[in-house]
Amino acid sequence: MFDTEALYRDATMAAARNAGFELPLSVYLETVGLPASRVRELLLAQFGSDAPLEDFWMRASGLFTQMARTDLRTKPGLREILSFLEVQRIPSAIVTSSSRNTVEEHLAATSLQGRFQTIVAYGDYASGKPHPDPYLLAAERLGLPITECVVLEDSRNGVLSGWSAGAMTVMVPDLVQPTPDILGHCECILADLHAVQELLANSLTERIGQRRTALS
């Protein structure tokens, strides 16, 4: 939804430079989508076992917050696909590992409040992505079988979460491109949300055609 990956990257890289640490982009990209414990291991291996990671993360978080207030952008096609869903009366949900406060701040900053029927955020579920719990909870709140839900994800863990929950999962990659094996865990990989909207529109048209054929 939001172009936060680029902001997280820039904030983390800047915090590393300010602290005198060397953090190559290739190492940062390895951390994307990993559990916090694994990210910690990678950074300690890069910075040194005695690196003050808590202070580093605090500085990176502060920089990200500053950037988000002025530079936060929505992904291309987001507003168009939301309008399409509303016209078609298709409910939507946000499923995220971020806190509810962060999500609400981002929605307010981009004037998107009230465009989603529910928000499933950190603290709402027992196990986060790649476990299925977040998406199963979202389907429950929407009052829909998970098999009738379409999940849009940009990370490996997100794709695995949607797939293991039983949803039709579509990947729209961000900074990290998908590995070949991820194809077996999603319906398809699309370039952006404009392509997703086209896919949904075609699917609806096909379904309407099938219903008309059945009635004739």
C-alpha positions as CSV (number, residue, x, y, z in Angstrom):
1,M,0.0,0.0,0.0
2,F,2.6,2.5,1.1
3,D,6.1,3.0,-0.3
4,T,7.6,2.3,3.1
5,E,10.3,-0.2,2.1
6,A,12.3,2.6,0.4
7,L,11.9,4.8,3.5
8,Y,12.9,2.0,5.9
9,R,15.9,1.3,3.7
10,D,17.0,5.0,3.6
11,A,16.4,5.5,7.4
12,T,18.4,2.3,8.3
13,M,21.3,3.1,6.0
14,A,21.5,6.7,7.3
15,A,21.4,5.5,10.9
16,A,24.2,3.1,10.2
17,R,26.3,5.8,8.6
18,N,25.6,8.2,11.5
19,A,26.7,5.5,14.0
20,G,29.9,4.8,12.0
21,F,28.8,1.3,10.9
22,E,29.2,-0.1,7.4
23,L,25.9,-1.5,6.0
24,P,26.1,-2.5,2.4
25,L,22.8,-2.4,0.5
26,S,23.2,-6.1,-0.2
27,V,23.3,-6.9,3.5
28,Y,20.3,-4.6,4.2
29,L,18.2,-6.4,1.5
30,E,19.0,-9.7,3.2
31,T,17.1,-8.5,6.2
32,V,13.9,-7.6,4.4
33,G,11.0,-9.8,5.5
34,L,13.0,-11.7,8.1
35,P,12.0,-12.2,11.7
36,A,13.5,-9.8,14.2
37,S,15.7,-12.4,15.7
38,R,17.3,-13.3,12.3
39,V,17.7,-9.6,11.5
40,R,19.6,-9.1,14.8
41,E,21.9,-12.0,13.9
42,L,22.8,-10.5,10.5
43,L,23.4,-7.0,11.9
44,L,25.6,-8.2,14.7
45,A,27.6,-10.3,12.2
46,Q,28.0,-7.1,10.1
47,F,28.6,-4.5,12.9
48,G,30.3,-6.6,15.5
49,S,28.9,-8.7,18.4
50,D,29.1,-5.8,20.8
51,A,27.2,-3.3,18.6
52,P,24.5,-1.3,20.5
53,L,21.6,-2.5,18.3
54,E,18.9,-1.1,20.5
55,D,20.3,2.4,20.2
56,F,20.8,1.8,16.4
57,W,17.2,0.7,16.0
58,M,15.9,3.7,18.0
59,R,17.8,6.1,15.7
60,A,16.6,4.3,12.6
61,S,13.0,4.4,13.8
62,G,13.2,8.1,14.6
63,L,14.6,8.8,11.1
64,F,11.8,6.7,9.5
65,T,9.2,8.6,11.4
66,Q,10.5,11.9,10.3
67,M,10.6,10.7,6.6
68,A,7.1,9.2,6.8
69,R,5.7,12.6,7.8
70,T,6.9,14.3,4.7
71,D,7.9,11.7,2.1
72,L,5.3,8.9,2.5
73,R,3.8,7.9,-0.8
74,T,1.2,5.3,-1.8
75,K,2.0,2.6,-4.3
76,P,1.0,3.3,-7.9
77,G,-2.5,2.2,-8.5
78,L,-3.6,2.0,-4.8
79,R,-6.3,4.7,-5.0
80,E,-7.6,3.3,-8.3
81,I,-7.9,-0.2,-7.0
82,L,-9.7,0.9,-3.8
83,S,-12.2,2.9,-5.9
84,F,-12.7,-0.2,-8.1
85,L,-13.4,-2.4,-5.0
86,E,-15.8,0.1,-3.6
87,V,-17.8,0.3,-6.9
88,Q,-17.9,-3.5,-7.0
89,R,-18.9,-3.6,-3.3
90,I,-15.9,-5.8,-2.5
91,P,-14.7,-5.4,1.1
92,S,-11.1,-4.9,1.9
93,A,-8.8,-5.2,4.9
94,I,-5.3,-4.2,5.9
95,V,-3.2,-7.1,7.3
96,T,0.2,-5.9,8.6
97,S,2.9,-6.6,11.1
98,S,3.0,-2.9,11.9
99,S,1.3,-1.4,15.0
100,R,-2.3,-0.1,14.6
101,N,-1.1,3.4,15.5
102,T,1.4,3.3,12.7
103,V,-1.2,2.2,10.2
104,E,-3.7,4.8,11.3
105,E,-1.0,7.5,11.0
106,H,-0.1,6.4,7.5
107,L,-3.8,6.3,6.5
108,A,-4.3,9.9,7.9
109,A,-1.2,11.2,6.2
110,T,-2.4,9.9,2.8
111,S,-6.2,10.7,3.3
112,L,-7.2,7.1,3.2
113,Q,-9.1,6.8,6.4
114,G,-12.3,4.8,6.2
115,R,-11.4,3.1,2.9
116,F,-11.0,-0.4,4.5
117,Q,-13.5,-2.4,6.5
118,T,-11.0,-3.7,9.0
119,I,-7.4,-3.5,10.1
120,V,-5.5,-6.5,11.4
121,A,-2.3,-5.2,13.0
122,Y,0.5,-6.3,15.3
123,G,-1.0,-7.6,18.6
124,D,-4.2,-8.8,17.0
125,Y,-3.0,-12.3,16.3
126,A,-1.1,-15.0,18.1
127,S,1.6,-15.6,15.4
128,G,2.6,-13.2,12.7
129,K,3.6,-13.8,9.1
130,P,4.5,-16.3,7.6
131,H,2.0,-18.0,9.9
132,P,-1.6,-18.0,8.5
133,D,-3.2,-16.4,11.7
134,P,-3.3,-12.7,10.4
135,Y,-5.1,-13.6,7.2
136,L,-7.5,-16.0,8.9
137,L,-8.4,-13.3,11.3
138,A,-9.0,-10.8,8.5
139,A,-11.3,-13.2,6.7
140,E,-13.2,-13.8,9.9
141,R,-13.7,-10.1,10.5
142,L,-14.9,-9.6,6.9
143,G,-17.3,-12.5,7.3
144,L,-15.8,-14.3,4.3
145,P,-14.4,-17.8,3.8
146,I,-10.6,-17.5,3.4
147,T,-10.9,-19.3,0.1
148,E,-12.9,-16.4,-1.4
149,C,-10.3,-13.9,-0.3
150,V,-7.5,-12.4,-2.5
151,V,-4.2,-11.6,-0.7
152,L,-1.9,-9.0,-2.1
153,E,1.6,-9.2,-0.7
154,D,5.1,-7.8,-1.5
155,S,7.3,-10.1,0.7
156,R,8.1,-13.8,0.9
157,N,6.8,-14.1,4.4
158,G,3.6,-12.3,3.4
159,V,3.0,-14.6,0.5
160,L,3.6,-17.7,2.7
161,S,1.1,-16.3,5.2
162,G,-1.6,-15.8,2.6
163,W,-0.9,-19.1,0.9
164,S,-0.9,-21.2,4.1
165,A,-4.2,-19.5,5.2
166,G,-5.8,-20.8,2.0
167,A,-6.3,-17.5,0.2
168,M,-5.7,-16.7,-3.4
169,T,-2.4,-15.0,-3.1
170,V,-0.9,-12.5,-5.6
171,M,2.6,-11.1,-5.2
172,V,3.5,-7.5,-6.1
173,P,7.3,-7.3,-5.4
174,D,8.9,-4.3,-3.7
175,L,12.6,-4.0,-3.1
176,V,13.4,-7.7,-3.0
177,Q,12.5,-9.7,-6.1
178,P,10.9,-13.2,-5.6
179,T,12.9,-16.3,-5.7
180,P,11.8,-19.0,-8.2
181,D,10.3,-21.2,-5.5
182,I,7.8,-18.5,-4.4
183,L,5.8,-19.2,-7.7
184,G,4.5,-22.4,-6.1
185,H,3.0,-20.4,-3.2
186,C,1.0,-17.8,-5.1
187,E,-1.4,-17.5,-8.1
188,C,0.9,-15.1,-10.0
189,I,3.4,-12.3,-9.7
190,L,2.4,-8.9,-11.0
191,A,4.3,-5.7,-11.5
192,D,2.0,-3.2,-9.8
193,L,-1.5,-2.6,-8.5
194,H,-2.8,-1.5,-11.9
195,A,-2.1,-5.0,-13.1
196,V,-3.9,-6.4,-10.1
197,Q,-7.0,-4.3,-10.8
198,E,-7.0,-5.5,-14.4
199,L,-6.7,-9.1,-13.2
200,L,-9.7,-8.7,-10.8
201,A,-11.8,-6.9,-13.4
202,N,-11.2,-9.7,-15.9
203,S,-12.0,-12.3,-13.3
204,L,-15.3,-10.6,-12.4
205,T,-16.2,-10.3,-16.1
206,E,-15.5,-14.0,-16.6
207,R,-17.5,-15.0,-13.5
208,I,-20.5,-12.9,-14.8
209,G,-20.2,-14.6,-18.1
210,Q,-20.3,-18.0,-16.5
211,R,-23.4,-17.1,-14.5
212,R,-25.2,-15.9,-17.6
213,T,-24.3,-19.1,-19.4
214,A,-25.6,-21.2,-16.5
215,L,-28.9,-19.3,-16.5
216,S,-29.5,-19.5,-20.3
